[in-house]
Amino acid sequence: MNENKKNNKGYGLIAAVLVLLAGAGLFMLGRYMKHAAESFSKEETSLQNRLDTLPVLETDGEISAAIMGEPKNYLIKNYVFKNSPTIKDTVLNVLNGEYLCVYVVEETLTYFLKSMFKAGESPYYSMWVEKPYCQISAPLCFNNGVKISKPDSLTFLFSLWDRSKRIFEDEINPEKRENFSINSRYYPDRNVNESENEKVIKDIFTSFGNNAEELAKRFGEDGIKFESRYNFTYMSRDDKATFAVRLGGGKADFNVFEGKNVIIVGGDKISTATQENLMGKVWSVFGIVIMVLAVIIVLSAAVYLLSTLKTKKE
């Protein structure tokens, strides 16, 4: 009986050590995911940190006083351009309104070959790969009439929430409506109710069968690209904006930082703006959850190990 107890304690110690090692490994995995997530949003964080170092102006009076003072960089929060001129959508002539900015992202339906797949299983997966397509903006001026010079580096930043907002039928030019879907995507090459892509991709696999080598050649690293669609986001005259600006000597200029200057549309903080950055947020959350879980596992295993060793000594 005593021998069985000793054996059980021995197995318990081995199990505790294994759990302790597994917890440590899990913690390292969570730490890796969190570190990887930070690399996804590195540019966003850098831009936000630059903005946060600047003195803040919030009223027309403060802005007018700064314009008449010595040249200096400022951060203006939640500003509404009430008197700026507007533009129309001259990108693809889809939207019919008046805007301060029209921002378009191109999304291309791309099929990728799975690294591994079983017989009878679909050997590919698809996703809409996005990239910035075009940004057009109106001349911007403060409500006191002072025009703000715009460098080529000026970029309007919209959150994924803004980009996901529905654009309604009455905002679309009539001749474009049959190419505009309910998820606010414009398909220039077809009516939104038609799709031949599944047929085309099936024909590819019918031609090559399950020959993985031939399929890999056909797909390549970038996959097989099919049609592109376009996601429209716009800034209206009543939208709030946050931006860095250089004021003084009777002038105003968006050219504050080297490399990139931004106008944050709809708030005063840079939000997740791309699929990549969203993935970074998700990885960060999962990384933190895994690290917390790992700490609980390690502590539990350590407590069990210490109590078992103590009992063994007694």
C-alpha positions in Angstrom: 0.0 0.0 0.0 2.8 2.4 0.9 4.6 1.4 -2.3 1.5 2.4 -4.3 1.3 5.8 -2.5 5.0 6.4 -3.3 4.4 5.6 -6.9 1.4 7.9 -7.1 3.4 10.7 -5.5 6.1 10.0 -8.0 3.7 10.2 -10.9 2.2 13.3 -9.4 5.6 15.0 -9.3 6.3 14.1 -12.9 2.9 15.4 -14.0 3.4 18.6 -12.0 6.8 19.2 -13.6 5.4 18.5 -17.1 2.5 20.9 -16.4 5.0 23.5 -15.2 7.0 23.2 -18.4 3.9 23.3 -20.5 2.8 26.4 -18.7 6.1 28.1 -19.3 5.9 27.2 -23.0 2.4 28.6 -23.1 3.6 31.8 -21.5 6.4 32.1 -24.2 3.8 31.5 -26.9 1.6 34.3 -25.5 4.5 36.6 -25.2 5.5 35.9 -28.9 1.9 36.6 -30.1 1.9 39.9 -28.2 5.3 40.9 -29.6 4.1 40.0 -33.1 0.9 42.0 -32.6 3.0 45.1 -31.7 4.8 44.8 -35.0 1.5 44.8 -36.8 0.5 48.1 -35.3 4.0 49.6 -35.0 3.3 52.4 -37.5 0.0 53.4 -35.9 1.6 53.5 -32.5 4.5 55.6 -33.8 2.2 58.1 -35.5 0.0 58.4 -32.3 3.0 59.0 -30.1 4.2 61.8 -32.4 0.8 63.5 -32.2 0.6 63.2 -28.4 3.7 65.2 -27.9 2.2 68.4 -29.4 0.4 71.2 -27.6 -3.4 70.9 -28.2 -5.7 73.5 -29.7 -9.5 73.0 -29.7 -11.3 76.3 -30.5 -11.3 78.7 -33.4 -10.1 81.4 -31.1 -7.0 79.4 -30.0 -6.3 78.6 -33.7 -6.6 82.2 -34.9 -4.2 83.4 -32.1 -1.7 80.7 -33.0 -1.8 81.7 -36.7 -0.9 85.2 -35.8 1.9 84.1 -33.4 5.4 82.6 -34.0 5.5 79.4 -36.2 4.9 76.4 -34.0 3.5 72.8 -34.3 0.2 72.0 -32.7 -2.3 69.2 -32.5 -5.9 70.2 -33.3 -8.6 67.8 -32.0 -12.1 67.1 -33.2 -12.2 70.0 -35.7 -15.1 70.5 -38.1 -14.2 72.2 -41.4 -17.4 74.2 -41.8 -16.2 76.6 -44.6 -14.0 74.4 -46.7 -14.9 73.7 -50.3 -16.0 70.2 -51.3 -15.3 67.7 -54.1 -17.1 65.0 -56.0 -16.1 61.4 -56.6 -13.9 61.7 -59.7 -12.2 58.3 -58.9 -14.8 55.9 -60.4 -17.8 58.3 -60.5 -19.7 56.0 -58.1 -20.7 58.4 -55.3 -23.0 61.4 -56.0 -22.4 63.6 -52.9 -20.1 66.5 -51.9 -17.2 65.5 -49.8 -14.0 66.7 -48.1 -12.3 63.4 -48.9 -13.0 60.2 -50.8 -10.9 57.3 -49.9 -10.9 54.1 -51.9 -9.4 50.7 -51.1 -9.0 48.0 -53.8 -9.9 44.5 -52.7 -8.9 41.6 -55.0 -10.4 38.2 -54.7 -7.4 35.9 -54.5 -7.3 32.1 -54.3 -4.4 30.5 -52.4 -3.3 26.8 -52.4 -3.3 25.2 -49.0 0.0 23.9 -47.8 -1.6 20.6 -47.0 -5.0 19.1 -47.9 -6.6 15.6 -47.8 -8.1 13.7 -50.7 -11.7 15.0 -51.3 -10.9 18.2 -49.4 -10.9 21.6 -51.1 -7.2 22.3 -51.9 -7.6 26.1 -51.9 -8.9 28.9 -49.8 -9.9 32.4 -50.9 -9.7 35.9 -49.4 -10.1 39.5 -50.5 -6.7 41.0 -50.4 -6.8 44.8 -49.9 -4.5 47.7 -50.7 -5.0 51.5 -50.9 -6.3 52.5 -54.3 -6.8 56.3 -54.3 -7.5 59.3 -52.1 -8.8 62.6 -53.3 -9.4 65.5 -51.0 -10.7 69.1 -51.2 -8.6 72.2 -50.3 -9.0 72.6 -46.6 -9.2 75.9 -44.7 -10.0 76.9 -41.1 -13.3 78.5 -40.4 -11.6 81.9 -40.3 -10.7 81.4 -44.0 -7.0 80.6 -43.6 -6.1 78.0 -46.2 -4.0 75.0 -44.9 -1.2 73.9 -47.2 -1.2 70.2 -48.0 1.9 68.1 -48.6 1.9 65.0 -50.7 2.5 63.0 -47.4 -0.9 63.9 -46.0 -3.1 60.8 -45.5 -6.7 60.7 -44.2 -7.1 57.8 -41.7 -10.5 56.1 -41.4 -11.2 53.3 -38.9 -12.4 49.9 -40.0 -15.8 50.8 -38.5 -16.0 53.8 -40.8 -15.0 51.7 -43.7 -17.7 49.1 -42.8 -20.5 51.7 -42.7 -23.2 51.0 -45.3 -23.5 53.4 -48.3 -27.1 53.6 -49.4 -28.6 53.5 -52.9 -29.5 57.2 -53.0 -25.8 58.0 -52.5 -24.8 56.1 -55.6 -25.0 57.4 -59.2 -28.0 55.6 -60.9 -25.8 54.1 -63.7 -23.6 52.4 -61.0 -26.2 51.0 -58.7 -26.4 47.5 -60.3 -22.7 47.2 -59.7 -22.9 48.3 -56.0 -23.5 45.6 -53.4 -25.4 45.8 -50.0 -22.0 45.5 -48.2 -20.9 48.8 -49.8 -18.6 47.4 -52.4 -18.4 48.5 -56.0 -17.8 45.8 -58.6 -16.8 47.5 -61.9 -16.9 44.4 -64.1 -20.2 42.8 -63.2 -23.6 43.0 -61.8 -23.4 42.2 -58.1 -25.8 39.3 -58.5 -23.5 37.5 -60.9 -20.4 35.5 -60.2 -18.3 33.2 -62.4 -15.3 32.9 -60.1 -16.3 29.6 -58.5 -16.7 28.0 -61.9 -13.4 29.4 -63.1 -11.5 28.1 -60.0 -13.2 24.7 -60.3 -12.1 24.5 -64.0 -8.5 25.1 -62.8 -8.6 22.1 -60.4 -10.4 19.9 -63.0 -7.5 20.6 -65.4 -4.7 19.9 -62.9 -6.5 17.3 -60.7 -4.8 16.8 -57.3 -1.3 17.2 -58.7 0.1 19.4 -55.9 3.2 20.3 -57.8 1.4 21.5 -60.8 -1.1 23.4 -58.7 1.7 25.1 -56.8 3.2 26.3 -60.0 -0.2 27.6 -61.2 -0.8 29.5 -57.9 2.6 30.8 -57.0 3.2 32.7 -53.8 0.7 35.4 -54.6 -2.1 33.1 -55.5 -4.5 33.4 -58.4 -6.1 36.8 -58.6 -9.6 37.3 -60.0 -11.8 40.4 -60.0 -11.3 43.5 -57.9 -13.9 45.4 -56.0 -13.7 48.8 -54.4 -14.6 50.0 -50.8 -15.5 53.7 -50.6 -15.2 55.7 -47.5 -15.8 59.5 -47.4 -15.4 62.5 -45.1 -18.3 64.9 -45.0 -18.2 68.6 -44.0 -19.7 67.8 -40.6 -17.2 65.0 -39.7 -14.7 65.8 -36.9 -11.0 65.6 -37.6 -7.8 65.5 -35.6 -4.5 66.5 -37.1 -1.1 68.1 -36.6 -0.5 71.5 -38.2 2.1 74.2 -38.2 0.7 77.6 -37.4 2.3 81.0 -37.3 3.2 84.1 -39.3 -0.3 84.2 -40.8 0.1 80.7 -42.4 -1.0 77.1 -41.7 0.6 74.0 -43.1 -0.1 70.2 -42.6 3.6 69.5 -43.2 4.7 68.9 -39.7 6.5 65.5 -39.7 8.9 64.0 -42.2 7.6 60.9 -44.0 3.9 61.0 -43.1 1.3 63.4 -41.9 -2.3 62.3 -41.0 -5.8 63.5 -40.6 -7.7 61.3 -38.2 -11.4 61.3 -39.4 -14.1 60.8 -36.8 -12.1 61.0 -33.5 -8.9 62.1 -31.8 -7.1 58.7 -31.7 -5.8 56.5 -34.5 -8.0 53.5 -34.8 -7.5 50.2 -36.5 -7.6 51.0 -40.2 -6.5 47.8 -42.0 -7.0 44.1 -41.9 -3.4 43.7 -40.9 -3.8 46.1 -37.9 -7.0 44.4 -36.9 -5.2 41.1 -36.9 -2.6 42.7 -34.7 -5.3 43.7 -32.2 -6.7 40.2 -32.2 -3.2 38.7 -31.7 -2.5 41.1 -28.8 -5.7 40.1 -27.0 -5.1 36.3 -27.5 -1.5 36.8 -26.4 -2.5 38.4 -23.2 -5.2 35.8 -22.5 -2.7 33.0 -23.1 -0.1 34.6 -20.9 -2.6 35.0 -18.0 -3.7 31.4 -18.5 -0.1 30.3 -18.5 0.7 32.1 -15.2 -2.3 30.4 -13.5 -1.2 27.0 -14.7 2.4 27.6 -13.6 1.4 28.9 -10.2 -1.0 25.9 -9.7 1.6 23.4 -10.7 4.3 25.1 -8.5 2.0 25.0 -5.5 1.2 21.4 -6.1 4.9 20.6 -6.6 5.9 22.3 -3.4 3.2 20.8 -1.3 4.0 17.3 -2.6 7.7 17.8 -1.9 6.9 19.0 1.6 4.6 16.0 2.3 7.3 13.7 1.0 9.9 15.1 3.4 7.5 14.6 6.3 
